[in-house]
Amino acid sequence: MSTPLRVAAFVTVLAAAFAVAWGGGRLVGPIEAAPAAAHADGHASEGGHGAHTSKVADVSGLTAQADGYTLALADRSMQPGRARLDFQVLTSGGRPLLDYTETHTKDLHLIVVRRDLTGFQHVHPTLDRATGTWSVDVRLTPGVWRVIADLTPAGWDGITLADDLSVTGDFEPEELPADTRTVTVETDEGTYTMTLDGDTAPGVGTVLTTTIELDGEPVTDLEPYLGAFGHLVAIRSGDLGYLHVHPEEGQPGPGIDFATAFPTAGTYRLFLDFQHRSEVRTAAFTVESAGAPSGDHEEGGTHEH
């Protein structure tokens, strides 16, 4: 084949690949990021965080579009400080989605976190049904932020959509802490100490247990928050892939169990939210997922709870 023909063939293949990628939704992670996973197991039904099957799967939240739904931010560049974040969830027909299935007492959970995994916020916007626009106040610092919407359209499986938001100003990245399984949080009530236990090897289902103490004493009077005694959000460093973590039924402390899986080796940031004495507290752990699992696990299998 002559050189001009080779060049023409290459351009044709490249154009076709670009068209496929564009049709699949805008990627907001690196090119090599794994695609968003379908939610075969969905979310725990309202009022029940107990028996379910946790399937080892890829992370989600890597694209602004999945299953025909699109996360559409009103602005993709904002000023630092306290600001109102507006967005819509669009259907495949381009109309704002209005009907949702409630999960953990809310129609939509929004995670806002800077790309260096600082400034974590788990918030719950308000929907204006007249326009289909969700709105919520957030606190932003200069840098690129990931906006992650976790939702279940009515009559559909749960999906996770995400897009990047640029905040103007001088960006000062913070280094991610080393692997941390014990975290302290100073409050007016005293010093909370949270510990994390469980198998963090990649590729298997696992149960992580967080234990909470206040000034060295076990906390046994946790209050329900979003229908459970605690919630855990896990995000993979680098591409900011989002992991689904399910709180298990249990007692109001000091231990809270969470079912999840680390799909690949790597560094993950885990954010624990819990409510005690009418205040919601947040603790962050850094976890290195590596090595072989301990105990009896089936590679790529399921873990019953």
C-alpha positions as CSV (number, residue, x, y, z in Angstrom):
1,M,0.0,0.0,0.0
2,S,1.3,3.5,-0.9
3,T,2.2,6.0,1.8
4,P,-0.8,8.3,1.0
5,L,-3.2,5.3,1.2
6,R,-1.7,4.3,4.6
7,V,-2.2,7.8,6.0
8,A,-5.8,7.9,4.7
9,A,-6.6,4.6,6.3
10,F,-5.1,5.6,9.6
11,V,-7.1,8.9,9.7
12,T,-10.3,6.9,8.9
13,V,-9.7,4.5,11.8
14,L,-8.8,7.3,14.2
15,A,-12.0,9.3,13.3
16,A,-14.2,6.2,13.9
17,A,-12.6,5.6,17.3
18,F,-13.2,9.2,18.2
19,A,-16.8,9.0,17.2
20,V,-17.4,5.9,19.4
21,A,-15.7,7.6,22.4
22,W,-17.7,10.8,22.0
23,G,-21.0,8.9,21.8
24,G,-20.2,7.0,25.0
25,G,-20.1,10.1,27.1
26,R,-17.4,12.5,28.2
27,L,-14.5,10.9,30.1
28,V,-13.5,12.8,33.2
29,G,-10.7,10.5,34.3
30,P,-7.5,9.6,32.5
31,I,-7.8,7.9,29.2
32,E,-6.8,4.5,30.7
33,A,-9.5,4.7,33.3
34,A,-11.8,1.7,33.6
35,P,-15.3,2.3,32.2
36,A,-18.2,2.9,34.6
37,A,-19.7,-0.3,35.8
38,A,-23.3,-1.3,35.5
39,H,-25.0,-1.6,38.9
40,A,-26.2,-5.1,38.7
41,D,-26.8,-5.3,42.4
42,G,-28.3,-1.7,42.7
43,H,-28.6,-0.1,46.1
44,A,-30.0,-1.4,49.3
45,S,-33.7,-0.8,49.5
46,E,-35.1,1.9,51.8
47,G,-35.0,0.8,55.4
48,G,-32.9,-2.2,54.8
49,H,-29.1,-2.3,54.7
50,G,-28.8,-5.9,55.5
51,A,-28.7,-9.1,53.4
52,H,-27.4,-8.5,49.9
53,T,-24.7,-9.8,47.5
54,S,-21.7,-7.5,47.1
55,K,-20.2,-8.2,43.6
56,V,-16.6,-7.4,42.8
57,A,-16.9,-4.8,39.9
58,D,-15.1,-1.9,38.4
59,V,-15.4,1.5,39.9
60,S,-18.0,3.9,38.6
61,G,-18.3,7.7,38.3
62,L,-15.7,8.0,35.6
63,T,-18.0,9.6,33.0
64,A,-20.6,12.3,32.8
65,Q,-22.9,10.0,30.9
66,A,-24.0,6.4,31.6
67,D,-27.0,4.3,30.7
68,G,-28.5,7.1,28.7
69,Y,-28.3,9.7,31.5
70,T,-26.1,12.7,31.6
71,L,-24.8,15.0,34.4
72,A,-25.1,18.5,33.1
73,L,-23.4,21.2,35.3
74,A,-24.8,24.7,34.9
75,D,-21.2,26.1,35.2
76,R,-18.0,24.2,34.8
77,S,-15.9,27.1,36.1
78,M,-16.6,28.8,39.4
79,Q,-15.0,31.2,41.9
80,P,-13.6,30.0,45.2
81,G,-15.5,30.3,48.4
82,R,-19.1,29.4,49.3
83,A,-21.0,29.0,46.1
84,R,-24.3,27.6,44.7
85,L,-23.8,24.6,42.5
86,D,-26.6,24.0,40.0
87,F,-26.9,21.0,37.7
88,Q,-29.4,18.7,35.9
89,V,-29.6,15.0,35.2
90,L,-30.7,14.7,31.6
91,T,-32.4,11.7,30.0
92,S,-31.4,10.3,26.6
93,G,-34.0,12.6,25.1
94,G,-32.3,15.7,26.6
95,R,-35.1,16.3,29.2
96,P,-34.3,16.8,32.9
97,L,-35.0,13.7,35.0
98,L,-37.7,14.4,37.6
99,D,-38.6,11.0,39.0
100,Y,-36.2,9.1,41.3
101,T,-36.2,6.2,43.6
102,E,-35.2,7.2,47.1
103,T,-32.0,5.6,48.5
104,H,-30.7,6.1,52.0
105,T,-33.6,8.6,52.6
106,K,-32.6,10.8,49.6
107,D,-33.4,11.0,45.9
108,L,-29.8,12.0,45.1
109,H,-26.5,12.0,46.9
110,L,-23.8,14.4,45.7
111,I,-20.1,14.0,46.5
112,V,-17.9,17.0,45.8
113,V,-14.2,16.5,46.3
114,R,-11.0,18.2,44.9
115,R,-8.8,16.1,42.7
116,D,-6.2,15.8,45.4
117,L,-8.9,14.2,47.5
118,T,-9.3,17.1,49.9
119,G,-12.3,19.3,50.7
120,F,-14.7,16.3,50.7
121,Q,-18.4,17.2,51.0
122,H,-21.4,14.8,50.9
123,V,-24.4,17.0,50.3
124,H,-28.0,16.6,49.3
125,P,-29.3,19.2,46.7
126,T,-32.8,20.4,46.4
127,L,-34.7,19.7,43.1
128,D,-36.7,22.5,41.4
129,R,-39.3,20.3,39.6
130,A,-40.3,23.3,37.4
131,T,-36.9,23.4,35.8
132,G,-35.5,20.0,36.7
133,T,-32.5,21.8,38.3
134,W,-30.7,20.6,41.4
135,S,-29.1,23.2,43.7
136,V,-26.8,23.1,46.7
137,D,-24.3,25.3,48.5
138,V,-20.7,24.0,48.5
139,R,-17.4,25.3,49.7
140,L,-14.7,25.5,47.0
141,T,-11.0,26.2,46.9
142,P,-8.8,26.7,43.8
143,G,-8.2,23.6,41.7
144,V,-10.2,21.0,39.8
145,W,-13.1,19.4,41.7
146,R,-14.9,16.2,40.9
147,V,-18.7,16.4,41.2
148,I,-20.2,12.9,41.6
149,A,-24.0,12.3,41.5
150,D,-25.2,9.0,43.0
151,L,-28.8,8.4,42.1
152,T,-31.5,5.9,41.0
153,P,-33.9,6.9,38.3
154,A,-37.4,5.6,38.9
155,G,-37.8,2.2,37.4
156,W,-34.0,1.9,36.8
157,D,-30.9,0.6,38.5
158,G,-28.7,2.9,40.4
159,I,-26.1,4.9,38.4
160,T,-23.2,7.2,39.2
161,L,-22.4,10.2,37.0
162,A,-19.5,12.6,37.4
163,D,-17.9,15.6,35.8
164,D,-15.0,18.0,36.6
165,L,-15.5,21.6,37.9
166,S,-12.7,24.1,37.7
167,V,-12.3,26.7,40.5
168,T,-10.2,29.7,39.7
169,G,-7.2,30.8,41.7
170,D,-3.7,29.6,42.7
171,F,-3.9,25.8,43.2
172,E,-1.9,24.5,46.1
173,P,-2.2,20.6,46.0
174,E,-1.9,18.7,49.2
175,E,-0.1,15.4,49.4
176,L,-2.2,12.4,50.2
177,P,-1.5,11.0,53.7
178,A,0.1,7.6,54.0
179,D,-1.9,4.4,54.7
180,T,-3.9,5.4,57.8
181,R,-6.2,3.0,59.7
182,T,-6.6,5.3,62.8
183,V,-7.9,8.8,62.6
184,T,-8.7,11.4,65.2
185,V,-11.1,14.4,65.0
186,E,-11.1,17.2,67.5
187,T,-14.5,18.6,68.4
188,D,-16.1,20.6,71.2
189,E,-17.4,17.3,72.5
190,G,-13.9,15.9,72.8
191,T,-11.6,13.8,70.7
192,Y,-13.1,11.2,68.4
193,T,-10.9,8.3,67.4
194,M,-11.9,6.1,64.5
195,T,-10.2,2.9,63.5
196,L,-10.6,0.8,60.3
197,D,-10.3,-2.9,60.2
198,G,-10.8,-5.4,57.3
199,D,-9.2,-7.1,54.3
200,T,-8.2,-4.5,51.7
201,A,-6.7,-6.8,49.1
202,P,-7.9,-6.1,45.5
203,G,-10.4,-8.2,43.6
204,V,-12.5,-9.7,46.4
205,G,-15.6,-8.8,48.4
206,T,-14.8,-7.6,51.9
207,V,-16.4,-6.2,55.1
208,L,-14.7,-3.2,56.6
209,T,-15.4,-2.3,60.2
210,T,-15.0,1.2,61.6
211,T,-14.9,1.5,65.4
212,I,-15.6,4.9,67.0
213,E,-14.4,6.1,70.4
214,L,-14.9,9.5,72.2
215,D,-12.1,10.4,74.6
216,G,-11.0,6.8,74.8
217,E,-14.5,5.4,75.5
218,P,-16.5,3.3,73.0
219,V,-19.4,5.2,71.4
220,T,-22.6,3.1,71.7
221,D,-25.2,5.8,71.1
222,L,-24.7,6.7,67.4
223,E,-27.7,8.3,65.8
224,P,-29.2,7.2,62.5
225,Y,-27.9,9.3,59.6
226,L,-29.5,8.8,56.1
227,G,-31.1,5.6,57.4
228,A,-28.0,4.0,58.8
229,F,-25.5,4.4,61.7
230,G,-22.8,5.4,59.3
231,H,-21.9,5.9,55.6
232,L,-18.6,5.3,53.9
233,V,-17.5,6.8,50.5
234,A,-14.5,5.3,48.8
235,I,-12.6,7.0,46.0
236,R,-9.6,5.7,44.1
237,S,-6.7,8.1,43.9
238,G,-5.7,9.1,40.3
239,D,-8.8,8.6,38.2
240,L,-11.1,9.3,41.2
241,G,-13.2,6.2,40.5
242,Y,-16.1,5.9,42.9
243,L,-16.8,2.7,44.9
244,H,-20.1,1.6,46.2
245,V,-20.0,0.9,49.9
246,H,-23.1,-0.5,51.6
247,P,-23.7,-0.1,55.4
248,E,-24.7,-3.2,57.2
249,E,-27.5,-3.4,59.8
250,G,-26.1,-3.3,63.3
251,Q,-26.0,-1.7,66.7
252,P,-25.5,2.1,67.3
253,G,-21.7,1.6,67.8
254,P,-19.0,1.4,68.5
255,G,-18.5,-0.7,65.4
256,I,-20.1,-0.1,61.9
257,D,-19.7,-2.7,59.2
258,F,-19.5,-1.9,55.5
259,A,-19.6,-4.2,52.5
260,T,-17.5,-3.3,49.5
261,A,-14.6,-4.4,47.2
262,F,-11.4,-2.8,46.0
263,P,-11.4,-3.8,42.3
264,T,-7.8,-3.0,41.6
265,A,-4.6,-2.5,43.5
266,G,-4.0,1.1,44.3
267,T,-4.5,3.9,46.8
268,Y,-8.0,4.7,48.0
269,R,-9.4,7.5,50.2
270,L,-12.3,6.5,52.4
271,F,-14.6,9.1,54.0
272,L,-16.7,8.0,57.0
273,D,-19.8,10.0,57.9
274,F,-21.6,9.4,61.2
275,Q,-23.9,11.3,63.5
276,H,-23.4,11.6,67.3
277,R,-25.0,14.1,69.7
278,S,-26.9,15.7,66.8
279,E,-23.7,16.5,64.8
280,V,-22.5,14.8,61.6
281,R,-18.8,14.0,61.8
282,T,-16.4,13.0,59.0
283,A,-13.2,11.1,59.2
284,A,-10.9,10.2,56.2
285,F,-8.7,7.1,55.9
286,T,-6.0,6.3,53.3
287,V,-5.9,2.7,52.3
288,E,-3.4,0.9,50.1
289,S,-5.0,-2.1,48.3
290,A,-2.3,-4.6,47.5
291,G,-1.3,-8.2,48.0
292,A,-3.3,-11.4,48.4
293,P,-6.5,-11.5,50.5
294,S,-6.4,-13.1,53.9
295,G,-8.8,-16.0,54.7
296,D,-11.1,-17.7,52.2
297,H,-12.1,-15.5,49.3
298,E,-13.1,-16.4,45.8
299,E,-11.4,-14.3,43.1
300,G,-14.0,-12.2,41.3
301,G,-16.8,-13.9,43.2
302,T,-19.4,-12.7,45.6
303,H,-19.4,-12.1,49.3
304,E,-22.7,-12.8,51.1
305,H,-23.8,-10.7,54.1
